[in-house]
Amino acid sequence: MRNRGRKSQLGVTLIELMTVVSVVGILTTIGYPMYLEQVVKGRRAGAKAMLHNVLQQSERFYTENNVFTDDMAVLGFGAGPVMSENDTHTISLAAGPTGDIATSVTITATPVSPDAKCNVVTLSSDLSHTASGTNPAICW
């Protein structure tokens, strides 16, 4: 009979709810920038893979024709702007370190959405690679 005057509580109190909301907010504040950085790193990796793929096709073309080309359609990538996987970087070809497209080629990946740390990444037929941005050391 002692419990007759008391009602049992169901649910959560306002303090418990606010505690949960605060914890979720803190985890989101810490986790979301980390998530975004991992997404950008994945995009960079895809761009580098595409650079190596284009270089491989360029070297195959060079083996068959004894000259490099700056025409992506001839290499089998289609006409128009060539994009990396998931359309994150624009890929282009130009004359390489020798200054002559017949003897060397440089492949450039430019991000579609801004990437301050690794803005432009290049790979040349002599296997040299460069990057520009605020932290180019992490690009390769």
Buried (B, 14 or more C-beta within 10 A) or exposed (E): EEEEEEEEEEEEEEEEEEEEEEEEEEEEEEEEEEEEEEEBBEBBEBBBEBBBBBBEBBEEBBEEEEEBBBEBEEBEBEEEEBBBEEEBBBBBBBBBEBEEBBBBBBBBBBBEEEBEBBBBBBBBBEEEBBBEBEEBEEBE
